[in-house]
Amino acid sequence: MKRKKTFGQKKQVLLYHVGAQEEALLGVLHSLSIPARVLNSTELDETIGYLCGIYGFPPAGSSRQEEPPAEALLIFSGISRTELDKILSAARQAGLAVPALKAMVTQTNRNWTVRQLIDEIQKEHQLMHALAALKRLRQSVSLEGEPDDALLRAAAHADVLLNGMKQPTLADVQQAERELNEALK
């Protein structure tokens, strides 16, 4: 059986800004024997590696004087995919709304601060929603008959972004959606 690499992480879930569900979510994690810790706003500029207790990640020692993000976040450290599925299932069965922002600790994001992680997850969500919208629009476009050149180019551009090997940028996806909408007018 293949083991998941946890990069020296201890098993735990870090919670940030989960609000009224905090105690219930902590209870679900406790019932699954998964350690958990609630982050406070003074820890937002610490690296994920430091917060998860990974060797070699010192404390930042200072924090920015910015408004803390309002988004709820769950960070899963040393948790397997199977355990993640059990946690999310148990939380939903307990009637809890699981925060939209979730992350498993990786080699890359363990170097980020909590603020950076929230920002990156939000960008990823924006891209996923934009790609889904472009896909729906592209599926609604018929190239039957004799479509004009603008529609053919816009559809081809959308197809490249939707089916290409490289992940597109949000700006590219938004541009393709604009091109398709313009060509459909």
C-alpha positions in Angstrom: 0.0 0.0 0.0 1.3 3.4 -1.0 1.8 5.8 2.0 1.1 9.5 1.7 4.1 11.7 2.2 3.5 14.0 5.2 6.9 15.8 5.1 7.4 15.5 8.9 4.0 16.7 9.7 2.1 15.6 12.8 -1.5 14.8 12.3 -3.8 17.7 13.1 -6.3 20.2 11.8 -5.9 23.9 12.2 -9.1 26.0 12.2 -9.4 29.6 11.5 -12.4 31.8 11.9 -15.0 29.0 11.8 -17.3 31.0 14.0 -20.3 29.4 15.9 -19.4 26.0 14.6 -16.0 25.9 16.3 -17.0 23.8 19.3 -19.0 21.3 17.2 -16.2 21.0 14.7 -13.7 20.5 17.4 -16.0 17.8 18.8 -16.2 16.0 15.5 -12.4 16.0 15.2 -12.1 14.8 18.8 -14.5 11.9 18.1 -12.2 10.9 15.2 -9.1 11.1 17.5 -7.7 13.9 15.3 -5.9 16.7 17.2 -7.1 20.2 16.4 -6.1 23.7 17.2 -7.8 27.0 16.7 -5.7 29.7 15.1 -6.1 33.3 16.2 -5.5 36.5 14.1 -2.0 37.0 15.6 -0.9 33.8 13.8 -1.9 34.9 10.3 1.6 35.9 9.3 3.2 32.7 10.5 4.1 30.1 8.0 2.0 27.0 7.7 5.1 24.9 8.4 5.7 26.7 11.7 2.0 26.4 12.7 2.0 22.7 12.0 5.2 22.2 14.0 7.3 21.1 11.0 11.0 21.0 11.9 13.0 24.0 10.4 10.2 26.5 10.4 10.9 29.3 12.9 8.3 31.8 14.2 8.0 34.9 12.0 8.2 37.1 15.1 6.1 39.9 13.7 2.7 40.4 12.2 1.2 42.8 9.8 -1.3 45.4 11.0 -3.9 44.5 8.3 -7.5 43.5 8.9 -7.7 39.8 9.4 -9.4 37.8 6.6 -13.1 37.1 7.3 -13.0 33.7 5.5 -13.1 30.5 7.5 -10.3 28.1 6.8 -9.4 24.5 7.6 -5.8 23.3 7.3 -5.2 19.6 7.3 -1.7 18.5 8.3 -0.5 14.9 8.1 -4.0 13.8 7.2 -4.5 11.2 4.5 -7.1 11.5 1.7 -9.2 8.8 3.4 -9.0 10.6 6.8 -10.0 13.9 5.1 -13.0 12.2 3.6 -14.0 10.8 7.0 -13.6 14.2 8.6 -15.7 16.0 6.0 -18.4 13.3 6.0 -18.6 13.3 9.9 -18.9 17.2 9.9 -21.7 17.1 7.3 -23.5 14.3 9.2 -23.3 16.5 12.3 -25.1 19.2 10.3 -22.1 21.5 10.1 -21.4 23.7 7.1 -17.8 22.9 6.1 -15.9 26.0 5.2 -15.3 26.5 1.5 -11.6 27.2 2.1 -9.7 24.0 2.9 -6.1 23.0 2.3 -3.9 20.0 2.9 -0.3 21.0 3.8 2.0 20.5 0.9 5.7 21.0 0.2 4.8 24.3 -1.4 2.2 25.8 0.9 4.0 25.0 4.1 6.2 28.0 3.2 3.3 30.3 2.9 1.6 32.4 5.7 -2.0 31.8 6.5 -2.8 35.1 4.7 -1.0 33.8 1.6 -2.8 30.5 1.8 -6.2 32.1 2.0 -5.3 34.3 -1.0 -4.1 31.4 -3.1 -7.2 29.3 -2.3 -9.5 32.2 -3.2 -7.6 32.7 -6.6 -8.0 28.9 -7.2 -11.7 29.0 -6.5 -12.1 32.0 -8.8 -10.3 30.2 -11.6 -12.4 27.0 -11.1 -15.7 29.0 -11.2 -14.6 30.9 -14.3 -13.6 27.6 -16.0 -16.9 26.1 -15.2 -18.7 29.1 -16.6 -16.6 29.0 -19.8 -17.3 25.3 -20.1 -21.1 25.8 -19.8 -21.0 28.6 -22.4 -18.8 26.6 -24.8 -21.2 23.6 -24.5 -24.1 25.9 -25.4 -22.4 27.1 -28.6 -23.2 25.1 -31.8 -20.8 25.1 -34.6 -23.3 23.4 -36.9 -24.1 25.1 -40.2 -21.8 27.9 -41.2 -20.6 29.8 -38.1 -18.7 33.0 -38.8 -14.9 33.2 -38.3 -15.2 35.1 -35.0 -17.3 32.3 -33.5 -14.9 29.7 -34.8 -11.9 31.5 -33.3 -13.6 32.1 -30.0 -14.8 28.5 -29.7 -11.3 27.3 -30.6 -9.7 29.6 -28.0 -12.1 28.3 -25.3 -11.4 24.7 -26.3 -7.7 25.2 -26.0 -8.1 26.7 -22.5 -10.6 24.0 -21.4 -8.7 21.0 -22.9 -5.1 22.2 -22.9 -2.2 20.7 -20.9 -1.3 24.0 -19.2 -3.5 25.6 -16.5 -4.9 28.9 -17.9 -4.9 32.1 -16.0 -8.1 33.7 -14.7 -7.5 36.6 -17.2 -7.2 34.1 -20.1 -10.5 32.4 -19.1 -12.3 35.7 -18.7 -11.0 36.9 -22.1 -12.2 33.7 -23.8 -15.6 34.0 -22.2 -15.9 37.6 -23.4 -14.8 36.6 -27.0 -17.4 33.8 -27.1 -20.2 36.2 -25.8 -19.2 38.8 -28.4 -19.2 36.3 -31.2 -22.6 35.1 -30.2 -24.2 38.6 -30.5 
